Structure formats: structure tokens, C-alpha cells
Amino acid sequence: MIRKEPGLAFWLDWVAHRGGLWEDAGDTALALLPAALASELELPEETAVTADPDASREDGALLLVTGHPLVVKAAESVLAAGDTGTLTLTTPRSVPPDAATLLSKARDHLPVDHGRLDPRSDAPLERALRPVLRVGALVGYELSAEDHFQEQVEEYVDIPSRLRVPARVSERLARTDRDPRAETALPEGLGAAVHHASTSRPDLAAALVEAHRMLEAAAVLRRDRLAAQVGDAYAKERARAEEYYAAAVDSLQRRAADAPEDRAALLRARVESTREERARRLAEIAEKYRAHHSLTPYRLHLLRVPVLRLALDVRRGERRYPLDLDWLLPAGEFAPLRCPACGQAGAPLVAAKSHLGCARCLAPKRPATPPAAGSVPPPRGGAAEDTAASTGGTVAAVPAGATADEGPPPARNAGAASGATGKRSTGGAKAGRTAEAPAARAPSPRPGSRPAAPGRAPSAQQRRSSDPKTLHKRAFAFWEHAAGGDRRKLERMCAPDSPAATLLRLYGATGPLYGIGVGLRERVESCSATVFPAEGRRAWDSAGGEVCTDRGSHDYLLRWSPGPDRLIVEVLPHRTPYAMNASTMMARYRTGGTEPVTRLPRTGATLDPVARLLWQHIPARHGTHLAARTLASWWRVADPQLLLERYPAAVLAAATERSACYWSGTGGGGYSDAARLWQVPEAELRKAGALLQRLLKLTEDQPW
């Protein structure tokens, strides 16, 4: 039987597709080619082919393996013809979920803040077809004059939402067979098929543009990774050239110094020509190792995926906002969804009083406090001036879903506000929420302080701290929800677009635990809390302590936003603000940043090329907390695609990391260091950094 080498097998299938025949003859195969195909390939109509070199020598058969010109020509003809069509996937034979089951899954999959998902009475569960675009391309990479690679990439794009289909869903769709009965009823043309597949008339052109952008972004990211592998060869060849020309110039200069005047003039001219030749040679080396890539699309499939369409209403009191969810039957998941108000994805939905939006477009605007004219800023680090009293190291058990009991409050000290504790009320607030306590009084002026002189600008108003009891309860509630896996309640406690919300977006309810170093298989048993009220113009309300697991203890520090909402903005692996300031100060003198607390598991979130680079490199350099700041900064950009069209992903990642390090006061905040670390041009990095700063407006108070 003939040995089916991939190249030979592809060629035989291609011949059969072009109208030819072939017969297995043991180690060889006899191919019968049509007259037109034989003339095109310049082969006889009866051709014996093989993939065995011995059979080729003994029987005189044509040796066809991967890389042969005939195999390459066949591949080029297939790519030129393309692979386009419309496919209807079969419905699984298993019993589909009923409306009640889908409603329960929808509530777990799509939590809505200030709202509730209820079924629409006038629209029962119905079957439909949802269009999904499958785009394939060959990507050619040219890393140097000798290093060339070619890879196959594919993207699945949901046409109604124009979002990337998750990898687990696309794998299931690729394994699903097509329905031959539905193909006979397809209309002519791809655009008509899109209209036939969906009642919402999705924009096919917009989905194609988004698919091309995804392919291009993935190719750029892959190209940068491959180019980094040949960076050593480029550096060595450039160093050899510089060493050679430096030695040649030095030799000519020494000879010119001892030569007569007429001979010295010729030698000096040769020095100038050698320098010009050096510049040309270095430019040739740079061009030789300049990475390029090219996209060759070859596949465009319109998949008609059978779905169960669930008609829902998002209720807020008597208000109702309609929302339709599609359950993909072959994948067993809901189709991706964008915010109906702003069109963005990735943020939880919020039912407002006027419309349905998301946490990003309906986020409350923080009032900007103008800085005082004559105030002196404290040291960088965010909480250097915090003065807080301990709550006595209160420890409570935190089982999954349980409520921690708190001990009696300790006596107050004379010089600082104490973090008070007390029994949690069972009737004053709803389960899972903490009742708001009255705000603490503003601190009285210190003895001996002088009032502001007439005509002098008063100092900035100090931030008023929340009640320590409230902060103490919220700290315990936060870790209770994290241990119990309640992501919905954690999202309500965290500020949108903050580092804490970034951890939730990456890992769900376990994100804060991973952020302080809790391992994948560790079980949370108890935690302690110490409140550090804000004192000073730039201080933060915070609470620190330990989270104890079955394998050890982990320090933590929660920081609340200064606004009236008092939402958690950061989860840090430090026990006190002083430990955080000390770690920040020591990081300024390290060249490699800080090591991560633990090895982070792989995230299931969908990351763009810049976010993927940031999450791959920054945790190992600066720790999880600074990586969360950089990702929060990048995800605040309104339209990242415009930046990706102007700058490579590596340049944007380097600029985002540099900005976060600079405004956080840690090491590695210089442009030259970032350019050398990421291997990007410094001039381009400075332009991207300035543009990011204009968009994000980072400060020392908010370095993300």
C-alpha cells in the first residue's frame, strides 16, 4: 500500500478534484490525468508517483513529497480558488434544555446590576439560525533573509455582535457536521444567505472587517514573538560588523598619524569612506532582520448555527428592557453579547432608570478635586501619610457562603481612629450586603496648628474616611464572597475599570485570591482584618490582614475609592499601607521588578494582543498588582483598535507598562529602559506613551 506522505496525499486529492483518477499500486500510485491537467502540469496522462525514494529509483516513479514544485503549484491553485460557501450545522440529537433551565443559565451567565432577568410572556422559546463567520488565512512570516515561516490561522466571528467566538465554542462548531437537508434550501449568494440565516439582518461587511482585524492582530503578535527568537542573531551580526569597521577605522587612523602629509590625506579619505560603508552595512543588516508578514485569505464560510432564542425582559421595578439571548445548541453556551447602549463588550450589564447599559458606559463620574496652590504633596506611593490604628487583629472563619462573626470592638486609642467591629445585623440589611453606617466626623485640627493667613489660598480639603465599622464589615464580606465564588456580589463591591475589577474579569471570583498569592488548590479557612482610615489629602481608606488557607497564610490590603460610592479599587499582597510603601520604595532600586507571589493559572478571558503581552510579562517583573494596574489602564482606552493601527502591539504594551510604573513610583519608569526591555524603538515608544497619557490622564492618585 502506498505510503501517504502529506504532500503526496494532498496532490492525489487535488488530482481527483480536477477530474483525474488514481490507483494504489503498493509503494506507488498510478495517476490518470485529464488532457488539460496533464498539459498544465507538463506530465504524461499516465504518471506513476510515489513518496518512497527507493521506489522512485527502482520503478522510475515521480517522487512527490512536501515542497515539490508540483505540490506547491497545486496548493497555489487551491488558494487562488478559495474555499467559500454556506453551511448549516446539524442540531444535536440530545434533548435541548427547556425554558426554565435556560432562564437559570442566563441568570448565572449574565448578571445584571440593579435588574433581574425575567421571561417575556408574549414570546415563547423558539428555534432559529444564528450566522457565524469562519475566516481562514495563511500567514507568511519573514524574520530574516534565511528565516521564513508559514502558518494557518482561523477566526470565528459572531456576525450579530461582531465578537470573537471563544476557542472552546469554535472547536465544538468545527467538530459539528453539516446538515445536508438544509443545503438544498439555501438562496443564491452569500449576502442573501446572511439575510436568510438571521432575522436581524447583520452587517456582513462589518463582521468581515472585524475578522480581518483579529487575524492581523494575531499575526502581528506572532511575528513579534518569532522576531524575538532571532534577535540574538541580529545582535551578533551587528556586533561583528561594528567590531570589524571599528578595527578598520582605528588601523587607518593610526597609519595616517605616522604617514607623510600626502599619504595621510589619502588615508583620511579612506577613513570617511569606511565610515560610510559601515553605515550602509548596518542598514543592510537591519533590513535583513526586519520582520514582515503577509496574510493570504483562503477560507470564508458562513455557518448557520441552530440556536434556541430566549426572549427576556430586564426588569428594574416596573421598567422593562427587552433582551434576546441565543443558546448555541452545538456548543451548549450562549452567544456573545455587546452592551445595547455603548456597543462595548466585557462589562456587566446595568439596568439604569432610563435604559439598559453596562458598568462601563454607566459608571459614575468622579468629581475632580483641584489641587491646592500651596500644598506640598506627600511621598509617592499613594498612602505614605496613612495613620491607622489596629482593630486588635480580629480573626473570623470564612467558609464558602458563610458569614463571619466578629468580636467585640477594642478600646479606642487617643491618637488615631480605631477600626471598630461588632455583631452583624440580621434584619437591617439584605443578605450579602452591608448596611451603610454614618460617615465619621472630620478630624479636628491638631493642637497648636495655626489658621490660614488672610489672603493665602487654603489647603486642599482632606478626604473624609468612612466609618471603620463599615470598612471592617466590607473587608470580611469581600473575602466571604471570594471564597464562596460569588462573582456577582464581588462585582458590586468593586469599582468598574479598576485593578480589582480587572482581576475579576481575568479569573472571576477567584481573581482576588490569585492576586494575593492563594494557589489554585488552596481552600480558604479564615481571615483577619485591620482598618486603616484615610487621613490626609491623598490617603486611601484601606483594610489589611491575612487570608488563612489550608496551606498557609497570605497578606492582603484592600483599598477603597475616595468617592462617595466607596468601592474597592485594588487588592494588594501587603498587610499594611506601610508595607506597601516600603515595597514600592524598594522596587525603585531593583532592575528586574518584584517576583510574583505565586504562579498564576491560565486565564479564560479573551485578551487582545496588547493585553496578552502585558499579562504574559508584567506579573513576572512587577507582581500581579502592577499587572492589574496596567491592564486596567489599557482597558480604559475607548478605541484600542485605532492605537493598534498606528503602533505595534509591543510598543503599546511597553508604553502602558512604563506609564503604570512611572505613576506608581516603582522601578522601570524610563523610556530607555522600557525600549530596551521590550526591544522596540525608543522614539516610537515616546510617541505612543504621550498619546496614552493624553487619553488616560494618569496621576499619582490614580496610576491606572
SULPE-V372722 format. One record per pair of residues at least 12 apart in sequence whose ideal C-beta (glycine too) atoms are under 10 Angstrom apart, sorted by the first residue. I is the first residue (numbers start at 1). J is the second residue. Records with the same first field share a line. If there is no record, write none. Layout:
BEGIN
I->J  J
END
This chain:
BEGIN
1->24  25  26  27  29
2->22  23  24  25  26  27  28  29  30  49  50  51  52  55
3->26  27  28  50  51  52  55
4->24  29  51
5->50  51  52  63  64  65  66  71
6->51  65  66  71
7->51  64  65  66  67  68  70  71  72  74  75
8->29  49  50  51  52  62  63  64  65  66  68  70  71
9->29  51  64  66
10->64  66  71  74  75  78
11->29  31  41  49  51  64  65  66  68  70  71  73  74  75
12->24  29  31  49  64  74
13->74  78
14->37  70  71  73  74  75  77  78
15->29  31  32  33  34  37  41  47  49  70  74
16->31
17->74  77  78  81
18->33  34  36  37  40  41  74  77
19->32  33  34  36  37
20->32  33  34  37  38  45  47
21->33  34
22->47  49
25->48  50  55  59  61
26->50  52  55  59
27->50  51  52  54  55  56  58  59  61
28->48  49  50  51  52  55  56  58  59  60  61  62
29->47  48  49  50  51  61  62  64
30->46  47  48  49  61
31->43  44  45  46  47  48  49  62  64
32->45  46  47
33->45  46  47
40->73  77
41->69  70  73  74
42->70
43->62  70
44->62
47->61  62  64  70
48->60  61  62
49->61  62  63  64  68  70
50->62  63  64  65
51->63  64  65  66  68
52->65
53->65
75->138  298
76->296
78->298
79->137  138  296  297  298  299
80->296  298
81->298
82->136  297  298  299  300
83->134  136  297  298  299  300  301
84->190  297  298  299  300  301  302
85->134  178  183  186  190  193  299  300  301  302  303
86->131  178  182  183  186  187  189  190  192  193  194  196  197  300  301  302  303  304
87->132  134  173  176  177  178  179  182  183  186  193  301  302  303  304  305
88->129  178  179  180  181  182  183  185  186  193  197  302  303  304  305  306
89->129  132  172  173  176  177  178  179  182  303  304  305  306  328  329  330  331
90->176  177  178  179  180  181  182  306  329  330
91->127  176  179  182  305  306  307  308  329  330
92->172  176  306  329  330  331  332
94->329  332
96->125  127  306  308  327  329  332
97->125  308  310  327  329  332
98->125  308
99->119  124  125  308  310  311
100->119  125
101->327
102->119  125  308  309  310  312  325  327  334
103->117  118  119  125  310  312  325
104->117
105->310  325  327  332  333  334
106->119  310  312  323  325  327  334
107->312  488
108->487  488
109->325  327  333  334  337
110->312  314  323  325  334  337  348  349
111->348  349  486  487  488  489  491  492
112->312  314  315  316  321  323  348  349  350  351  356  358  488
113->316  348  349  350  351  352  357  358  359  362  488  491  492  496
114->314  316  317  349  350  351  352  353  362  492
115->313  314  315  316  317  319  320  321  323  349  350  351  352  356
116->312  313  314  315  316  317  351
117->310  312  313  314  315  323  325  349  351
118->312  313  314  315  320
119->310  311  312  313
120->310  311  312  313  320  322  323  324
121->311  313
122->311
123->309  310  311  312  313  322  324
124->309  310  311
125->308  309  310  311  327
126->307  308  309  310  311
127->306  307  308  309  329
128->197  198  199  200  304  305  306  307  308  309  324  326
129->182  196  197  198  199  303  304  305  306  307  309  326
130->158  159  160  161  197  198  200  202  303  304  305  306  307  309  326  327  328  329  335
131->157  158  159  160  193  194  195  196  197  198  200  202  204  207  302  303  304  305
132->156  157  158  159  160  165  169  170  173  197  207  301  302  303  304  305  328  331  335
133->155  156  157  158  159  162  165  194  202  204  207  208  210  211  300  301  302  303
134->154  155  156  157  165  170  173  174  211  299  300  301  302  303
135->153  154  155  156  157  207  208  210  211  212  214  215  297  298  299  300  301
136->152  153  154  155  211  215  296  297  298  299  300  301
137->151  152  153  154  155  211  212  215  216  218  219  294  295  296  297  298  299  300
138->150  151  152  153  294  295  296  297  298  299
139->151  152  153  215  216  218  219  222  223  293  294  295  296
140->219  292  293  294  295  296
141->219  222  223  225  226  227  291  292  293  294
142->223  226  227  289  290  291  292  293  294
143->223  226  227  228  229  230  231  233  234  288  289  290  291  292  293
144->227  230  233  234  237  285  287  288  289  290  291
145->284  287  288  289  290
146->230  233  288  289
147->226  227  229  230  233  289  291
148->292
149->222  223  226  293
150->294  296
151->218  219  222  226  293
152->298  299
153->214  215  218  219  222  295
154->170  174  211  215  218  299  301
155->170  210  211  212  213  214  215  217  218
156->169  170  171  173  174  211  214  301  303  305
157->170  206  207  208  209  210  211  212  213  214  336
158->202  207  210  305  326  328  335  336  337  338
159->194  197  198  200  202  203  204  206  207  208  210  211  302  303
160->198  200  201  202  203  207  324  326  335  336  337  338
161->202  207  210  326  335  336  337  338  343  345
162->202  203  206  207  208  209  210  211  213  336  338  343  345
163->207  210  214  335  336  337  338  345  346  606
164->210  211  214  336  345  606  608
165->303  305  328  331  333  335  336  606
166->331  333  336  604  605  606
167->604  606
168->331  332  333  604
169->305  328  330  331  332  333  334  335  336
170->303  331
171->331
172->328  330  331  332  333
173->303  305  328  330  331
174->303  330
175->330  331
176->303  305  306  328  329  330  331
177->330
178->301  303  304
179->304  306
182->304  306
183->304
186->302  304
190->204  300  301  302
191->204  205  302
193->302  304
194->207  302  304
196->302  304
197->302  303  304  305
198->304  326
199->309
200->324
204->302
207->302
208->297  300
209->641
210->641
211->297  300
212->295  297
213->608  641  644  645
214->608  609
215->295  297
216->293  295  609  644  645
217->608  609  610  612  640  641  644  645  649
218->608  609  612  649
219->293  294  295  609
220->291  293  609  644  648  649  650
221->608  609  610  612  613  648  649  650  653
222->293  609
223->291  292  293  648  649  650
224->291  293  609  613  648  649  650  651  653  678  679  680
225->613  616  650
226->291  293
227->289  290  291  292  293  650  679
228->291  650  678  679
230->289  291
231->289  291  679
233->288  289
234->285  286  288  289  290  679
235->289  679
237->281  282  285  288  289
238->281  282  285  286  289
240->285
241->278  281  282  284  285
242->278  281  282  285
244->274  278  281
245->274  275  277  278  279  281  282
246->274  278
248->270  271  274  275  277  278
249->270  271  272  274  275  278
250->271
251->267  271  274
252->266  267  268  269  270  271  272  273  274
253->267  268  270  271  274
254->267
255->267  270  271
256->268  269  270  271
291->648
303->330
305->326  328  329  330  331  335
306->326  327  328  329  330
307->325  326  327  328  329  330  331  334  335
308->325  326  327  328  329  334
309->324  325  326  327  335
310->323  324  325  326  327  334
311->323  324  325
312->324  325
314->340  349  350  351  356
315->351
316->350  351  352  353  356
317->351  353
319->351  352  353  354  355  356
320->351  356
321->340  349  351  352  354  355  356  357
322->340  356
323->337  340  349  356
324->337
325->337
336->606
337->349
338->358
339->356  357  358  359  360  361  362
340->355  356  357  358  361
341->354  355  356  357  358  360  361  362
342->357  358  360  361  362  638
343->358  361
344->357  358  359  360  361  635  638  639
345->358  360  606
346->358  359  360  505  605  606  635
347->359  360  361  362  363  491  496  497  501  505  635
348->360  487  488  491  492  496  501  504  505
349->362
350->362  363  496
358->496
359->491  492  494  495  496  497  501
360->496  497  501  635  636  638
361->496
362->496
363->495  496  497  565
364->495  496  561  563  564  565  567
365->563
366->495  561  562  563  564  565  702
367->562  563  564
368->697  699
369->460  461  463  537  538  562  701
370->460
371->460  537  538  699  701
372->457  458  459  460  461  537
373->456  457  458  459  460
374->452  456  457  458  459  460
375->457  458  459  460  537  538
376->459  537
377->537  538  700  701
378->536  537  538  539  581  700
379->538  581  584  585  665  700
380->538  581  584  585  588  662  663  664  665  666  700  703
381->538  577  578  580  581  582  583  584  585  664  665  666  700
382->538  539  540  542  559  570  572  577  580  581  584  663  664  665  700  701  702  703
383->532  534  535  536  538  539  540  541  542  557  559  576  577  578  580  581  584
384->536  538  539  577  578  580  581  584  585  665
385->534  535  536  537  538  539  577  581
386->416  465  532  533  534  535  536  538  539  540  541  542  576  577  578  580  581
387->415  416  417  532  533  534  535  536  539  577  578
388->416  417  418  419  465  468  530  531  532  533  534  535  539  541  542  543  544  576  577  578
389->410  412  413  414  415  416  417  418  419  468  530  531  532  533
390->410  413  416  418  419  530  531  532  544  545  576
391->406  407  409  410  418  419  420  421  468  469  471  472  475  528  529  530  531  532  543  545
392->407  408  409  410  411  418  419  421  528  530
393->407  410  528  529  530  545  546
394->406  407  408  409  410  419  421  472  475  476  527  528  529  530  531  545
395->407  526  527  528  529  545  546  548
396->421  476  479  480  526  527  528  529
397->480  524  525  526  527  548
398->476  477  478  479  480  481  482  483  484  524  525  526  527  547  548
399->480  483  484  523  524  525  526
400->480  481  482  483  484  485  486  523  524
401->432  480  481  483  484  485  486
402->480  483  484
403->424  426  431  432  476  477  480
404->424  473  475  476  477  479  480  526  527  529
405->421  423  424  476
406->420  421  422  423  424  469  472  473  476  529
407->421  422  423
408->420  421  422  423
409->421  422  468  469  472
412->468
416->443  532  533  535
417->440  441  443  465  467  468  531  532  533  534  535
418->468  469  531  533
419->467  468  469  470  471  472  475  529  530  531  532  533  543
420->437  467  468  469  470  471  472  473  531
421->468  469  472  473  476  529  531
422->437  469  472  473
424->473  476  477
425->473
429->473
431->489
432->477  480  481  484  486  488  489  492  493
433->473  474  477  489  492  493
434->469  470  471  472  473  474  475  476  477  478  493
435->469  470  473
436->466  467  470  566
437->466  467  468  469  470  471  473
438->466  467  470
439->464  465  466  467  470  564  566
440->464  465  466  467  468  469  470  533  534
441->464  465
442->461  462  463  464  465
443->462  464  465  533  535  536
459->537
460->536  537  538
461->537
462->534  535  536  537  538  539
463->533  534  535  536  537  538  539  540  541  562  563
464->533  534  535  541  562  564
465->531  532  533  534  535  539  540  541  542  560  562  566
466->531  533  534  541  560  564  566
467->531  533  541
468->530  531  532  533  541  543
469->531
470->531  541  560  566
471->529  531  532  533  534  541  542  543  558  560  566
472->529  530  531  543  545
473->529  543
474->493  529  531  541  543  558  560  566  567  568
475->527  528  529  530  531  542  543  544  545  556  557  558  560  568
476->527  528  529  543  545
477->489  490  493
478->490  493  494  500  512  527  529  543  556  558  568  571
479->512  513  516  524  526  527  528  529  545  547  556  558  571
480->524  527
481->493  509  512
482->503  504  508  509  510  511  512  513  514  515  516  518  524  527  547  571
483->509  510  512  513  518  523  524  525  526  527  547  549
484->509  524
485->508  509  510
486->508  509
487->504  505  507  508  509  510  511
488->509
489->509
490->503  504  508  509  510  511  512  568
491->504  505  508  509  567
492->567
493->558  560  566  567  568
494->511  512  558  561  567  568  569  570  571
495->560  561  563  565  566  567  568  569  570  632
496->567  569  632  636
497->569  632  633  635  636  704
498->559  561  567  568  569  570  571  628  629  632  636  702  704
499->515  559  568  569  570  571  572  624  625  626  627  628  629  630  631  632  633  660  703  704
500->512  515  558  559  560  561  567  568  569  570  571  572  625  628  632
501->567  568  569  628  631  632  635
502->515  570  571  605  611  615  624  627  628  629  630  631  632  633  634  635  704
503->515  516  570  571  603  624  625  627  628  631  632
504->571  605
505->603  605  606  607  611  628  631  632  635
506->600  601  603  604  605  607  611  615  624  627  628  631
507->600  601  602  603  604  605
508->603  604  605
510->524  601
511->571  600  603  605  624  628
512->547  556  558  568  570  571  628
513->547  549  554  556  571  598
514->571  596  597  598  599  600  601  603  619  624
515->554  556  570  571  572  573  597  598  600  619  623  624  625  627  628
516->546  547  554  555  556  557  558  571  572  573  574  597  598  624  625
517->547  549  552  553  554  555  556  573  596  597  598  599  600  623  624
518->547  549  551  552  553  554  556  573  597  598
519->549  551  552  554  597  598  599  601
520->598  599  600  601
521->549  550  551
522->547  548  549  550  551  552  554  598
523->549  550  551
524->547  548  549  550  554
525->547  548  549  550  551  553
526->546  547  548  549  553
527->545  546  547  548  549  553  554  556
528->543  544  545  546  547  548  553  556  575
529->543  544  545  546  556  558
530->542  543  544  545  546  557  575  576
531->543  544  545  558
532->544  557  558  559  576  577  578
534->559  560  562  577
537->701
538->562  699  700  701
539->562  577
540->557  558  559  560  561  562  569  570  577  701
541->558  559  560  561  562  566  568
542->557  558  559  560  568  570  572  574  576  577  580
543->556  557  558  559  560  568
544->556  557  558  559  572  574  575  576  577  578  579  580
545->557  558  575  576
546->575
553->575
554->573  575  597  598
555->572  573  574  575  576  579  580  597
556->571  572  573  574  575
557->570  571  572  573  574  575  576  577  579  580  625
558->570  571  572
559->571  572  577  580
561->702
562->701  702
569->632  702  704
570->625  628  629  632  704
571->624  625  628
572->623  624  625  626  628
573->594  596  597  598  623  624  625
574->625
580->625
581->665
583->623  625  666
584->626  664  665  666  667
585->665  666
586->666  667
587->622  623  626  661  664  665  666  667  668
588->661  665  666  667  668  669
589->667
590->621  622  666  667  668
591->621  667  668  673  677
592->620  621  622  667  668  677
593->618  619  620  621  622  623  626  657  661  666  667  668  677
594->619  620  621  622  623  624  625  626  666  667
595->619  620  621  622  623
596->618  619  620  621  622  623  624  625  627
597->619  623  624  625
598->619  624
599->619  620
600->615  619  620  624  627
602->615
603->615
605->631
607->631  634  635
608->634  635  640  641  644  649  652
609->640  644  648  649  650  652  653
610->630  631  634  635  637  640  643  644  647  648  649  650  651  652  653  654  655  656
611->630  631  634  635  640  649  652  653  656
612->649  653
613->634  649  650  652  653  654  656  657  678
614->627  628  630  631  633  634  649  652  653  654  656  657  660
615->627  628  630  631  653
616->653
617->630  650  653  654  657  677  678
618->630  631  653  656  657  660  661  668
621->657  661  666  667  668  677
622->657  660  661  664  666  667  668
623->666
625->664
626->657  660  661  664  666  668  703  704
627->657  660
628->660  704
629->656  657  659  660  661  663  664  666  698  702  703  704
630->653  656  657  658  659  660  661  664  703  704
631->656  660  704
632->656  660  696  702  703  704
633->655  656  657  659  660  663  692  695  696  698  702  703  704
634->652  653  655  656  657  659  660  692  696  704
635->704
636->692  695  696  697  698  704
637->652  656  691  692  695  696
638->695
639->695
640->652  695
642->691  695
643->655  688  691  692  695
646->684  687  688  691
647->680  684  685  687  688  691  692
648->678  680  681  684  688
650->678  679  680  684  685
651->674  675  678  680  681  684  685  687  688  689
652->678  680  685  688  689  691  692
653->674  678  680  688
654->671  673  674  675  676  677  678  679  680  682  684  685  688  689
655->671  674  675  678  680  684  685  686  687  688  689  690  691  692  693
656->674  688  689  692  696  704
657->669  674  677  678
658->670  671  673  674  675  677  678  685  686  688  689  692
659->674  688  689  690  692  693  696  698  703  704
660->696  698  703  704
661->673  674  703
662->674  689  693  698  700  703
663->693  696  698  699  700  701  702  703  704
664->698  700  703  704
665->700  703
666->703
670->682
671->683  685  686  689
672->685  686
674->686  689
END
